[in-house]
Amino acid sequence: MGSPPRSSPRLSWRRVLCVLFLPFVSSGFAPPAKYRNNFIFERRKLPPNPRRFDWSHLTPRELKNRSQGIQTEERAGRNPYFTLEGHEFLILGGSVHYFRVPRASWRDRLLKLRACGFNTVTTYVPWNLHEPERGTFDFSGNLDLEAFILLAAEVGLWVILRPGPYICSEVDLGGLPSWLLRDPDMRLRTTYKGFTEAVDLYFDHLMLRVVPLQYKHGGPIIAVQVENEYGSYNKDPAYMPYIKKALQDRGIAELLLTSDNQGGLKSGVLDGVLATINLQSQSELQLFTTILLGAQGSQPKMVMEYWTGWFDSWGGPHYILDSSEVLNTVSAIVKAGSSINLYMFHGGTNFGFIGGAMHFQDYKPDVTSYDYDAVLTEAGDYTAKYTKLREFFGSMAGAPLPVPPDLLPKTAYDPVTPAFYVSLWDALNFLELPVTSEHPVNMENLPINGGSGQSFGYTLYETTITASGVLTALVRDRGQVFLNTFFLGTLDYKKKTIVIPTVQGFTTLRILVENCGRVNYGDNIDQQRKGIIGNVYLNDSPLKKFKIYSLEMDRSFLQRFTADKWKPLTEEPMFPAFFLGALSVLDSPYDTFVKLEGWEKGVVFINNQNLGRYWNIGPQETLYLPGAWLDVGLNKIIVFEEKMAQRIIQFVDTPNLGQHEYVH
């Protein structure tokens, strides 16, 4: 067992500030642990199994001479099936999203997928992260898709790519970039010219990277999904053929798939593309099979998404799904001769502000954790689901499964007491200059970021008033209202008015609006502009002459908080505020979980990396902090808190995702 890291003695404020603002030096990958935390895996010699999946056990690097990728085949007296190089092949996939997992942990998660008996990894590709500003592309670091795909091949996994452009996936706007909404006439997921022109440019850049990694070129990509659950949207009959052609015109030549749930399956079928299904209940399997047979004739069956758990929303429960139910459903699907992909095998984390939302009766933003009650936990630990599934797949394999990797250790670091702070109001003096506008401007249409507007974070609107009365505003999603620095209340979807008390002379009205996450699923994705929408009224008269501050809280934003901007926390802080502390790590950094008991709502940053949001309404009570993001020595931790701070930041070795409720 590896020994936990030690904490250093108390440090002076001057030393803390001096060290924190030295250039950061990456400490590399944390070493693996030498223990398995109650999960014992042994190599077992299995007897030859004549019913093994033929070529399903072959890895990308073992298959050198290639001529024919995944095909569909049918023989008299049996159901249709997939073949690879003419040999029967069953796709056993698990979803792992590279953008939700620290790059240093990719290998660990993929090795665990392989060791569980799977032969394929599936991943979505988030357009909004790869093209954060129109025409500016990012495939570096944690977004290095090519590296992830090549690593999958190295580990021994095939790849099913799900490039969208829309991906749902509980990602902000379903993975579509928010700058698309600058166009007032935008119609997302249609053949509207403004949308297709943007898709074409994105696909030009994306396909240059992934086309060479297809099976026919010696790579691991065996199939590509066309869009995502379009049958549930289905607003333009020309759209799916356009996406199919856009992929093929740029060199995609492997098996094409669609993926739909029960509500969209009948209208989601596309000529020349294999339809697959998404489900959670074993009872749905026969119904889906019947619908598929009627929609596309006799084809191999594949469950593209078997939901191993579910996502959580702020203010709700932490959803779980019983491991025995998961095993029984997976077993029934596979024994019926169907290929399968588990969504999720490993959920990971909605780091930063990438989480989406649902809005049917009520608006419900997603929590930071994407644990999903998946086969691996958010931090990559084994679960009962893993143990049971590995035993099941191992019993069907023709050779022993690889030994699962050791668990990465976790630790509870000593608590950190923030020693410095700066209020948001003081920070305005050294942040980017505000946009001035006669009327409020929504986030996406702000003239910043090379004409791409603001995607994430907060936006502050300021104007001057001289009278009291009733203030009315349409804010998306939460707007905190201040007179000068005095907090009056919060506007949201249900509360659109607030009473302004008597004011003396010229008074600054401030509305701090948070984008809590754009809707990622449903018919209303075209209406996901954030900030203040339309005018702000005081007694039915529109207010004018606004200063608008973009508070994206990205790296460039945080770099403005230089050492001279902070002041010692020796008095009661004025909120909202930023708090600065130092986490000391003397040994190899390990994973941990940040606990902010006594704080209310805000965002946590470690070494300028955005861990995500916390909120005391739950269910999530801890934030995952990867050891790979920590350095040996002092680590700068900044907390942006909206209302209330306990002045102590705790670190625990066990996550708390809230009270459980079984998925219905």
C-alpha positions as CSV (number, residue, x, y, z in Angstrom):
1,M,0.0,0.0,0.0
2,G,1.4,3.4,-0.9
3,S,1.8,5.9,1.9
4,P,-0.4,9.0,1.8
5,P,1.3,12.3,1.1
6,R,2.2,14.5,4.1
7,S,1.2,18.1,4.6
8,S,3.7,20.8,5.3
9,P,3.9,23.0,8.5
10,R,2.0,26.2,8.5
11,L,3.4,28.7,6.0
12,S,3.7,32.5,6.2
13,W,1.3,34.6,4.0
14,R,4.3,36.1,2.2
15,R,5.8,32.7,1.4
16,V,2.5,31.4,0.2
17,L,1.9,34.3,-2.2
18,C,5.5,34.2,-3.4
19,V,5.3,30.5,-4.3
20,L,1.8,30.5,-5.7
21,F,2.6,33.0,-8.4
22,L,5.7,31.4,-9.6
23,P,5.2,29.7,-13.0
24,F,3.6,26.3,-12.6
25,V,5.6,23.3,-13.5
26,S,3.7,20.1,-14.3
27,S,4.6,17.2,-12.1
28,G,3.6,14.6,-14.7
29,F,1.6,11.4,-14.2
30,A,1.0,10.2,-10.6
31,P,2.5,6.8,-10.1
32,P,0.1,3.8,-9.8
33,A,-0.9,2.5,-6.5
34,K,0.2,-1.0,-5.4
35,Y,-3.1,-2.1,-3.9
36,R,-6.6,-2.9,-5.1
37,N,-8.9,-1.8,-2.3
38,N,-10.9,-5.0,-1.6
39,F,-11.2,-5.9,-5.3
40,I,-9.1,-9.1,-5.9
41,F,-8.6,-10.1,-9.6
42,E,-6.8,-13.3,-10.5
43,R,-5.6,-14.7,-13.8
44,R,-7.7,-17.8,-14.4
45,K,-7.1,-20.5,-17.1
46,L,-10.4,-20.9,-18.9
47,P,-11.3,-24.0,-20.9
48,P,-11.7,-23.5,-24.6
49,N,-15.1,-22.1,-25.4
50,P,-16.4,-23.2,-28.8
51,R,-19.1,-20.4,-28.6
52,R,-16.5,-17.6,-28.3
53,F,-17.0,-14.5,-30.4
54,D,-14.7,-15.6,-33.2
55,W,-12.7,-12.5,-34.0
56,S,-14.2,-10.4,-31.2
57,H,-11.1,-10.9,-29.1
58,L,-8.7,-9.5,-31.7
59,T,-7.1,-6.2,-30.9
60,P,-6.3,-3.4,-33.5
61,R,-2.6,-4.1,-33.4
62,E,-3.0,-7.8,-33.8
63,L,-4.9,-7.4,-37.1
64,K,-2.3,-6.3,-39.6
65,N,-3.5,-7.3,-43.0
66,R,-6.8,-5.7,-43.5
67,S,-9.3,-5.7,-46.4
68,Q,-12.8,-5.5,-45.0
69,G,-14.0,-3.7,-41.9
70,I,-17.2,-4.2,-40.0
71,Q,-19.9,-5.6,-42.3
72,T,-23.4,-7.0,-41.8
73,E,-24.1,-10.6,-42.8
74,E,-27.1,-12.9,-42.7
75,R,-27.2,-16.7,-43.2
76,A,-30.1,-19.0,-43.4
77,G,-31.4,-20.3,-40.1
78,R,-29.8,-17.6,-37.9
79,N,-30.1,-13.9,-37.1
80,P,-28.0,-11.3,-38.9
81,Y,-24.6,-10.5,-37.3
82,F,-21.5,-8.3,-37.7
83,T,-18.3,-9.6,-39.4
84,L,-14.8,-8.3,-39.3
85,E,-12.6,-9.5,-42.2
86,G,-15.5,-11.9,-42.9
87,H,-15.3,-13.5,-39.4
88,E,-18.1,-13.1,-36.9
89,F,-17.7,-10.1,-34.6
90,L,-19.7,-9.0,-31.6
91,I,-19.2,-5.3,-30.5
92,L,-18.8,-5.1,-26.8
93,G,-18.4,-1.4,-26.2
94,G,-18.2,1.0,-23.3
95,S,-18.4,4.8,-23.3
96,V,-15.5,6.8,-22.0
97,H,-15.4,10.5,-22.9
98,Y,-11.8,11.8,-23.2
99,F,-12.9,15.4,-22.5
100,R,-14.4,14.3,-19.1
101,V,-11.3,12.4,-17.9
102,P,-7.9,14.0,-17.1
103,R,-5.5,13.0,-19.9
104,A,-3.1,11.5,-17.4
105,S,-5.9,9.0,-16.5
106,W,-6.9,8.0,-20.1
107,R,-4.7,4.9,-20.1
108,D,-5.9,3.8,-16.7
109,R,-9.6,4.0,-17.7
110,L,-9.1,2.3,-21.1
111,L,-7.0,-0.6,-19.5
112,K,-9.9,-1.1,-17.1
113,L,-12.3,-1.2,-19.9
114,R,-10.2,-3.9,-21.7
115,A,-9.7,-5.9,-18.6
116,C,-13.5,-6.0,-18.0
117,G,-13.9,-7.9,-21.3
118,F,-14.8,-5.1,-23.7
119,N,-13.3,-4.8,-27.1
120,T,-14.5,-1.3,-28.1
121,V,-14.5,2.2,-26.6
122,T,-17.1,4.8,-27.8
123,T,-16.7,8.5,-27.4
124,Y,-18.6,11.6,-28.3
125,V,-16.8,14.6,-29.8
126,P,-17.8,18.0,-28.3
127,W,-17.8,20.6,-31.0
128,N,-18.2,23.5,-28.5
129,L,-14.9,22.6,-26.8
130,H,-13.0,22.0,-30.0
131,E,-14.1,25.2,-31.7
132,P,-14.6,27.6,-28.7
133,E,-14.5,30.6,-31.0
134,R,-15.6,30.6,-34.6
135,G,-12.6,29.5,-36.8
136,T,-10.4,28.8,-33.7
137,F,-9.8,25.1,-33.1
138,D,-8.3,23.3,-30.1
139,F,-7.2,19.6,-30.3
140,S,-4.5,19.9,-27.6
141,G,-4.1,18.6,-24.1
142,N,-7.2,17.1,-22.7
143,L,-8.9,17.6,-26.1
144,D,-6.3,15.6,-28.1
145,L,-8.8,13.3,-29.8
146,E,-6.2,11.7,-32.0
147,A,-4.0,10.8,-29.0
148,F,-7.0,9.2,-27.3
149,I,-7.9,7.1,-30.3
150,L,-4.3,6.0,-30.8
151,L,-4.1,5.1,-27.1
152,A,-7.2,3.0,-27.4
153,A,-5.6,1.0,-30.2
154,E,-2.4,0.6,-28.1
155,V,-4.4,-0.7,-25.2
156,G,-6.3,-3.1,-27.5
157,L,-9.6,-1.5,-28.1
158,W,-11.5,-0.7,-31.3
159,V,-13.3,2.7,-31.5
160,I,-16.8,3.9,-32.4
161,L,-16.7,7.6,-33.0
162,R,-19.8,9.8,-32.3
163,P,-18.8,13.1,-33.9
164,G,-22.2,14.8,-33.9
165,P,-22.2,17.6,-34.6
166,Y,-24.9,17.4,-31.9
167,I,-24.1,14.9,-29.2
168,C,-26.6,15.6,-26.3
169,S,-24.5,13.8,-23.6
170,E,-25.5,16.3,-20.8
171,V,-23.1,18.8,-22.3
172,D,-23.9,22.5,-22.7
173,L,-26.1,22.9,-25.8
174,G,-25.6,19.3,-26.6
175,G,-22.0,20.1,-27.6
176,L,-22.9,22.8,-30.2
177,P,-20.9,26.0,-29.8
178,S,-22.9,28.9,-28.3
179,W,-21.6,31.3,-30.9
180,L,-24.1,29.8,-33.3
181,L,-26.8,31.6,-31.4
182,R,-25.4,35.0,-32.3
183,D,-27.6,34.6,-35.5
184,P,-31.1,35.6,-34.5
185,D,-32.6,33.3,-37.1
186,M,-30.4,30.3,-36.2
187,R,-32.1,26.9,-36.6
188,L,-29.8,24.3,-35.0
189,R,-29.8,20.7,-36.3
190,T,-31.3,21.7,-39.7
191,T,-30.1,22.5,-43.1
192,Y,-30.3,26.2,-42.4
193,K,-27.4,27.7,-44.2
194,G,-25.9,29.4,-41.2
195,F,-25.8,26.1,-39.4
196,T,-24.5,23.9,-42.3
197,E,-21.7,26.3,-43.2
198,A,-20.4,26.1,-39.6
199,V,-20.7,22.3,-39.6
200,D,-18.8,22.1,-42.9
201,L,-15.9,24.1,-41.5
202,Y,-15.8,22.1,-38.3
203,F,-16.0,18.8,-40.1
204,D,-13.2,19.9,-42.4
205,H,-10.9,20.2,-39.4
206,L,-12.2,17.3,-37.5
207,M,-12.2,14.7,-40.3
208,L,-8.6,15.6,-41.2
209,R,-7.7,14.1,-37.8
210,V,-9.9,11.1,-37.7
211,V,-10.2,9.8,-41.2
212,P,-6.6,8.4,-41.2
213,L,-7.5,6.6,-38.0
214,Q,-10.2,4.5,-39.6
215,Y,-10.0,0.7,-39.9
216,K,-9.2,0.8,-43.7
217,H,-6.2,2.9,-43.0
218,G,-4.9,0.7,-40.2
219,G,-6.5,2.6,-37.4
220,P,-9.0,1.4,-34.7
221,I,-12.1,3.3,-35.8
222,I,-14.6,0.6,-37.0
223,A,-17.8,2.7,-37.0
224,V,-19.0,6.3,-37.0
225,Q,-22.4,7.5,-35.7
226,V,-24.4,10.0,-37.8
227,E,-25.6,12.8,-35.5
228,N,-27.4,11.7,-32.3
229,E,-31.0,10.7,-31.5
230,Y,-32.3,12.9,-34.4
231,G,-35.5,10.9,-34.5
232,S,-36.6,12.6,-31.3
233,Y,-36.0,16.0,-32.9
234,N,-36.8,15.4,-36.6
235,K,-37.3,19.0,-37.7
236,D,-35.8,18.7,-41.2
237,P,-36.0,15.6,-43.4
238,A,-33.0,16.8,-45.4
239,Y,-30.7,17.2,-42.4
240,M,-29.7,13.6,-41.7
241,P,-28.9,12.9,-45.4
242,Y,-26.8,16.1,-45.3
243,I,-24.8,14.9,-42.2
244,K,-24.3,11.5,-43.8
245,K,-23.0,13.0,-47.0
246,A,-20.8,15.5,-45.1
247,L,-19.1,12.6,-43.4
248,Q,-18.7,10.5,-46.5
249,D,-17.5,13.4,-48.6
250,R,-14.6,13.9,-46.2
251,G,-13.5,10.3,-46.2
252,I,-15.5,8.5,-43.6
253,A,-15.8,5.0,-45.1
254,E,-16.5,2.7,-42.1
255,L,-19.9,1.4,-40.9
256,L,-22.3,4.3,-40.3
257,L,-24.8,4.1,-37.4
258,T,-27.7,6.1,-36.1
259,S,-28.8,6.0,-32.4
260,D,-32.3,6.6,-31.1
261,N,-34.5,6.0,-28.1
262,Q,-37.9,4.5,-28.2
263,G,-39.6,7.9,-29.0
264,G,-37.4,8.6,-32.0
265,L,-36.6,5.2,-33.4
266,K,-39.4,5.1,-36.0
267,S,-38.4,8.5,-37.6
268,G,-34.6,8.2,-37.0
269,V,-33.8,5.6,-39.6
270,L,-31.6,6.7,-42.5
271,D,-31.0,4.9,-45.8
272,G,-27.8,3.0,-46.0
273,V,-27.1,3.5,-42.2
274,L,-27.6,0.9,-39.5
275,A,-30.1,1.9,-36.9
276,T,-29.3,1.1,-33.3
277,I,-31.2,1.6,-30.1
278,N,-30.9,3.2,-26.7
279,L,-32.5,1.7,-23.6
280,Q,-32.2,0.9,-19.9
281,S,-34.9,-1.7,-19.3
282,Q,-34.6,-5.3,-20.4
283,S,-38.4,-5.3,-21.1
284,E,-37.8,-2.8,-23.9
285,L,-35.5,-5.1,-25.9
286,Q,-38.2,-7.1,-27.7
287,L,-40.3,-4.0,-28.5
288,F,-37.2,-2.3,-30.0
289,T,-36.3,-5.4,-32.0
290,T,-39.8,-5.4,-33.5
291,I,-39.6,-1.7,-34.3
292,L,-36.2,-2.1,-35.9
293,L,-37.3,-5.0,-38.0
294,G,-40.1,-3.0,-39.4
295,A,-38.0,0.1,-40.0
296,Q,-34.9,-1.4,-41.6
297,G,-35.5,-5.0,-42.3
298,S,-33.3,-7.8,-41.1
299,Q,-30.0,-6.3,-39.8
300,P,-27.7,-7.1,-36.8
301,K,-29.0,-5.7,-33.6
302,M,-27.0,-3.3,-31.5
303,V,-27.9,-1.5,-28.3
304,M,-25.8,1.7,-28.8
305,E,-26.6,3.0,-25.3
306,Y,-27.4,0.7,-22.5
307,W,-27.7,3.2,-19.6
308,T,-25.8,1.8,-16.6
309,G,-27.1,4.6,-14.4
310,W,-28.3,8.2,-14.9
311,F,-27.2,11.8,-14.6
312,D,-28.0,14.1,-11.7
313,S,-29.4,17.6,-11.5
314,W,-28.9,20.2,-8.9
315,G,-31.5,19.9,-6.1
316,G,-32.4,16.3,-7.0
317,P,-31.2,12.9,-5.8
318,H,-28.1,11.0,-6.9
319,Y,-29.5,8.3,-9.2
320,I,-28.3,4.7,-9.0
321,L,-29.1,1.5,-10.8
322,D,-28.7,-1.9,-9.0
323,S,-25.7,-3.9,-10.2
324,S,-27.7,-7.1,-10.5
325,E,-30.2,-5.4,-12.7
326,V,-27.3,-4.2,-14.9
327,L,-25.8,-7.7,-15.2
328,N,-29.2,-9.3,-16.0
329,T,-29.9,-6.8,-18.7
330,V,-26.5,-6.9,-20.3
331,S,-26.6,-10.7,-20.2
332,A,-30.0,-10.8,-21.9
333,I,-28.9,-8.4,-24.6
334,V,-25.7,-10.3,-25.4
335,K,-27.3,-13.7,-25.2
336,A,-29.9,-12.5,-27.7
337,G,-27.1,-12.0,-30.2
338,S,-27.0,-8.2,-29.9
339,S,-23.9,-6.1,-29.8
340,I,-23.9,-3.6,-27.0
341,N,-22.3,-0.4,-25.8
342,L,-22.6,0.6,-22.1
343,Y,-23.3,4.2,-21.5
344,M,-21.5,5.0,-19.4
345,F,-18.6,2.6,-18.6
346,H,-16.9,5.5,-17.0
347,G,-18.7,8.9,-16.7
348,G,-16.0,11.2,-15.4
349,T,-16.6,14.8,-14.6
350,N,-18.2,17.9,-16.1
351,F,-15.1,20.0,-15.4
352,G,-15.5,23.7,-15.7
353,F,-18.8,24.8,-17.0
354,I,-19.4,22.2,-19.7
355,G,-22.5,20.6,-18.0
356,G,-25.9,20.9,-19.7
357,A,-29.4,21.1,-18.5
358,M,-32.9,19.8,-19.0
359,H,-36.0,22.0,-19.3
360,F,-39.4,20.4,-19.6
361,Q,-41.7,21.5,-16.8
362,D,-38.8,23.0,-14.8
363,Y,-35.2,24.1,-15.7
364,K,-32.8,21.6,-14.2
365,P,-29.0,22.1,-14.6
366,D,-26.7,19.2,-14.3
367,V,-24.3,18.8,-11.4
368,T,-20.5,18.8,-11.9
369,S,-20.0,15.1,-11.3
370,Y,-20.8,12.8,-14.3
371,D,-20.3,9.7,-12.1
372,Y,-23.6,8.3,-13.7
373,D,-23.4,5.4,-11.3
374,A,-21.4,3.8,-14.1
375,V,-19.2,0.7,-14.1
376,L,-16.3,2.8,-12.9
377,T,-16.8,5.6,-10.4
378,E,-16.1,9.2,-11.2
379,A,-12.5,8.7,-10.0
380,G,-12.0,5.5,-11.9
381,D,-12.6,3.0,-9.0
382,Y,-14.1,-0.4,-9.4
383,T,-17.7,-1.1,-8.5
384,A,-19.9,-4.1,-8.0
385,K,-21.0,-3.6,-11.6
386,Y,-17.4,-4.0,-12.8
387,T,-16.9,-7.2,-10.8
388,K,-20.1,-8.8,-12.1
389,L,-19.7,-7.8,-15.7
390,R,-16.0,-8.9,-15.8
391,E,-17.1,-12.4,-14.5
392,F,-19.8,-12.5,-17.1
393,F,-17.6,-11.5,-20.1
394,G,-14.8,-13.6,-18.8
395,S,-17.0,-16.7,-18.8
396,M,-17.6,-16.1,-22.6
397,A,-14.1,-15.3,-23.6
398,G,-11.8,-17.8,-25.3
399,A,-8.8,-16.6,-23.3
400,P,-8.1,-15.1,-19.8
401,L,-9.0,-11.5,-19.6
402,P,-6.2,-9.0,-18.8
403,V,-5.6,-8.3,-15.1
404,P,-7.2,-5.0,-14.1
405,P,-4.9,-2.2,-13.2
406,D,-4.3,-1.4,-9.6
407,L,-6.5,1.3,-8.2
408,L,-5.1,4.8,-8.0
409,P,-4.8,5.9,-4.4
410,K,-6.9,8.6,-2.8
411,T,-6.0,10.8,0.2
412,A,-7.4,13.3,2.5
413,Y,-5.1,16.3,2.6
414,D,-5.0,18.7,5.5
415,P,-7.7,21.4,5.4
416,V,-6.8,24.7,3.8
417,T,-7.7,28.0,5.3
418,P,-7.9,30.8,2.7
419,A,-5.6,33.6,3.8
420,F,-6.5,36.1,1.1
421,Y,-9.5,37.4,-0.8
422,V,-10.8,40.0,-3.2
423,S,-14.4,41.0,-3.6
424,L,-15.9,40.9,-7.1
425,W,-16.5,44.6,-6.9
426,D,-12.8,45.3,-6.3
427,A,-11.8,42.8,-9.0
428,L,-13.7,44.8,-11.6
429,N,-10.9,47.4,-11.4
430,F,-8.4,45.0,-13.0
431,L,-10.5,42.8,-15.2
432,E,-11.2,43.3,-18.9
433,L,-13.0,46.6,-19.6
434,P,-16.7,46.3,-19.8
435,V,-18.8,46.4,-23.0
436,T,-20.9,49.6,-23.1
437,S,-24.4,49.3,-24.6
438,E,-27.6,51.3,-24.6
439,H,-29.5,48.1,-23.8
440,P,-28.6,44.8,-22.2
441,V,-26.9,42.3,-24.6
442,N,-27.2,38.5,-24.1
443,M,-24.0,36.6,-23.4
444,E,-23.6,35.1,-26.9
445,N,-24.0,38.5,-28.7
446,L,-21.4,40.4,-26.7
447,P,-18.7,41.8,-29.0
448,I,-15.9,39.8,-27.5
449,N,-13.7,36.8,-28.2
450,G,-13.2,37.7,-31.9
451,G,-16.9,38.1,-32.5
452,S,-17.9,34.8,-30.9
453,G,-19.4,36.3,-27.7
454,Q,-19.3,34.7,-24.3
455,S,-20.0,30.9,-23.9
456,F,-19.7,30.1,-20.2
457,G,-19.5,31.6,-16.7
458,Y,-21.1,34.8,-15.4
459,T,-22.1,38.1,-16.9
460,L,-22.4,41.3,-14.8
461,Y,-24.8,44.1,-16.0
462,E,-24.5,47.6,-14.4
463,T,-26.6,50.7,-14.9
464,T,-27.6,53.7,-12.8
465,I,-31.1,54.3,-11.3
466,T,-32.5,57.2,-9.4
467,A,-35.9,55.8,-8.3
468,S,-37.4,52.9,-6.5
469,G,-40.1,50.5,-7.8
470,V,-40.6,47.1,-9.4
471,L,-37.7,45.8,-11.4
472,T,-38.6,43.3,-14.1
473,A,-36.1,41.2,-16.2
474,L,-35.8,38.0,-18.1
475,V,-32.6,36.4,-16.9
476,R,-31.1,33.1,-18.0
477,D,-30.4,31.4,-15.7
478,R,-29.9,33.0,-12.3
479,G,-29.6,36.8,-11.7
480,Q,-28.5,38.2,-8.4
481,V,-29.6,41.8,-8.0
482,F,-27.6,44.4,-6.0
483,L,-28.0,48.0,-5.2
484,N,-24.4,49.2,-5.2
485,T,-23.0,46.2,-3.2
486,F,-26.1,45.4,-1.2
487,F,-27.8,42.1,-2.2
488,L,-31.5,42.4,-2.8
489,G,-32.5,39.0,-4.1
490,T,-32.4,36.5,-7.0
491,L,-34.2,36.4,-10.3
492,D,-34.7,33.1,-12.2
493,Y,-37.1,31.2,-14.4
494,K,-39.9,31.5,-11.8
495,K,-39.2,34.9,-10.3
496,K,-39.0,37.7,-12.9
497,T,-39.6,40.8,-10.6
498,I,-38.0,42.2,-7.5
499,V,-38.9,45.4,-5.5
500,I,-36.2,48.1,-5.5
501,P,-36.4,50.0,-2.1
502,T,-36.0,53.8,-1.8
503,V,-32.7,54.9,-3.3
504,Q,-30.7,58.1,-2.6
505,G,-29.6,59.9,-5.7
506,F,-27.7,58.1,-8.3
507,T,-27.4,54.4,-7.4
508,T,-25.7,51.6,-9.2
509,L,-28.0,48.7,-10.1
510,R,-26.1,45.4,-10.7
511,I,-27.4,42.1,-12.0
512,L,-25.0,39.2,-11.8
513,V,-26.3,36.5,-14.2
514,E,-25.0,33.0,-14.3
515,N,-25.3,30.6,-17.2
516,C,-26.0,27.4,-15.3
517,G,-25.9,25.3,-18.4
518,R,-27.7,25.3,-21.8
519,V,-30.3,22.7,-22.5
520,N,-28.8,19.7,-24.2
521,Y,-31.9,17.8,-25.1
522,G,-35.4,18.8,-26.4
523,D,-37.1,21.0,-28.9
524,N,-36.0,24.3,-27.4
525,I,-32.3,24.3,-28.1
526,D,-32.7,27.3,-30.4
527,Q,-33.8,29.4,-27.4
528,Q,-30.7,28.9,-25.2
529,R,-29.3,32.4,-25.2
530,K,-28.0,33.3,-21.7
531,G,-27.6,36.5,-19.7
532,I,-30.3,39.1,-19.7
533,I,-32.8,38.6,-22.6
534,G,-34.4,41.8,-23.8
535,N,-34.8,44.9,-21.7
536,V,-34.7,45.5,-18.0
537,Y,-37.7,47.5,-16.8
538,L,-38.1,49.7,-13.7
539,N,-41.8,50.5,-13.2
540,D,-42.4,49.5,-16.8
541,S,-39.8,51.9,-18.2
542,P,-36.7,50.3,-19.9
543,L,-33.4,51.0,-18.3
544,K,-30.5,52.2,-20.5
545,K,-26.8,52.8,-20.6
546,F,-25.4,49.5,-19.4
547,K,-21.8,48.4,-18.6
548,I,-21.5,44.7,-19.2
549,Y,-18.6,42.6,-17.7
550,S,-17.9,39.2,-19.1
551,L,-16.8,37.0,-16.3
552,E,-15.9,33.8,-18.1
553,M,-13.5,32.6,-15.3
554,D,-11.2,30.9,-17.8
555,R,-7.4,30.9,-17.6
556,S,-6.9,34.4,-19.0
557,F,-9.5,35.7,-16.5
558,L,-7.7,34.1,-13.5
559,Q,-4.3,35.3,-14.7
560,R,-5.4,38.8,-13.9
561,F,-5.5,37.9,-10.2
562,T,-1.8,38.6,-9.6
563,A,-0.2,38.6,-6.2
564,D,-0.7,42.4,-5.6
565,K,-4.4,42.2,-6.2
566,W,-5.2,40.0,-3.1
567,K,-5.6,41.3,0.4
568,P,-5.3,39.5,3.8
569,L,-8.6,37.9,5.0
570,T,-8.6,39.7,8.3
571,E,-12.1,41.1,8.1
572,E,-15.6,40.0,7.1
573,P,-15.5,39.7,3.3
574,M,-17.9,41.4,0.9
575,F,-19.7,38.9,-1.4
576,P,-19.5,37.8,-4.1
577,A,-15.8,37.2,-3.6
578,F,-12.7,35.2,-4.6
579,F,-10.8,33.4,-1.9
580,L,-7.1,32.2,-2.2
581,G,-5.5,29.4,-0.3
582,A,-2.5,27.0,-0.7
583,L,-2.7,23.2,-0.7
584,S,0.7,21.8,0.1
585,V,1.7,18.4,-1.3
586,L,5.2,17.1,-0.3
587,D,5.0,13.6,-1.9
588,S,3.6,12.3,-5.1
589,P,0.1,13.9,-5.7
590,Y,-2.9,11.6,-5.2
591,D,-6.5,12.0,-6.1
592,T,-8.7,13.7,-3.5
593,F,-12.2,15.3,-3.2
594,V,-12.9,18.9,-2.2
595,K,-15.5,19.4,0.4
596,L,-16.9,22.9,1.0
597,E,-19.1,22.5,4.0
598,G,-20.5,25.8,5.1
599,W,-20.1,27.4,1.7
600,E,-23.1,28.1,-0.4
601,K,-22.6,28.3,-4.2
602,G,-19.6,28.9,-6.4
603,V,-16.7,27.5,-8.4
604,V,-13.4,25.9,-7.4
605,F,-10.1,26.4,-9.3
606,I,-6.9,24.5,-8.6
607,N,-3.7,25.8,-10.3
608,N,-6.1,27.8,-12.6
609,Q,-7.9,24.6,-13.7
610,N,-11.7,24.9,-13.2
611,L,-12.9,21.9,-11.2
612,G,-16.5,22.9,-11.6
613,R,-19.5,24.2,-9.6
614,Y,-20.5,23.4,-6.1
615,W,-24.0,24.2,-4.6
616,N,-25.3,23.4,-1.1
617,I,-28.7,22.4,-2.5
618,G,-27.0,19.1,-3.5
619,P,-27.0,16.3,-4.2
620,Q,-23.3,16.5,-4.9
621,E,-21.3,17.5,-1.8
622,T,-17.7,16.9,-3.0
623,L,-15.7,17.8,-6.1
624,Y,-13.3,15.4,-7.7
625,L,-9.7,16.7,-7.7
626,P,-7.4,14.6,-9.9
627,G,-3.9,14.0,-8.5
628,A,-2.6,14.7,-12.0
629,W,-3.6,18.3,-11.6
630,L,-1.6,18.8,-8.4
631,D,2.1,19.6,-8.2
632,V,4.6,18.7,-5.6
633,G,4.8,21.8,-3.4
634,L,2.2,24.5,-3.1
635,N,-0.9,24.4,-5.2
636,K,-3.0,27.5,-5.7
637,I,-6.6,27.0,-4.9
638,I,-9.2,29.8,-5.6
639,V,-12.8,29.6,-4.7
640,F,-15.4,32.0,-6.1
641,E,-18.2,32.1,-3.6
642,E,-21.5,34.0,-4.2
643,K,-22.9,34.4,-0.7
644,M,-21.3,32.7,2.3
645,A,-17.9,31.2,3.1
646,Q,-17.0,29.0,6.0
647,R,-13.3,29.9,5.5
648,I,-12.1,26.3,5.5
649,I,-11.6,24.1,2.5
650,Q,-11.6,20.4,3.3
651,F,-10.2,17.4,1.4
652,V,-11.5,13.9,1.8
653,D,-10.6,10.5,0.3
654,T,-14.1,9.4,-0.3
655,P,-16.7,11.2,-2.5
656,N,-20.2,12.2,-1.4
657,L,-22.5,12.5,-4.3
658,G,-25.7,12.8,-2.2
659,Q,-28.7,10.7,-1.2
660,H,-29.4,7.8,-3.5
661,E,-32.5,7.2,-5.4
662,Y,-33.0,4.3,-7.8
663,V,-33.6,5.1,-11.4
664,H,-37.2,4.6,-12.4
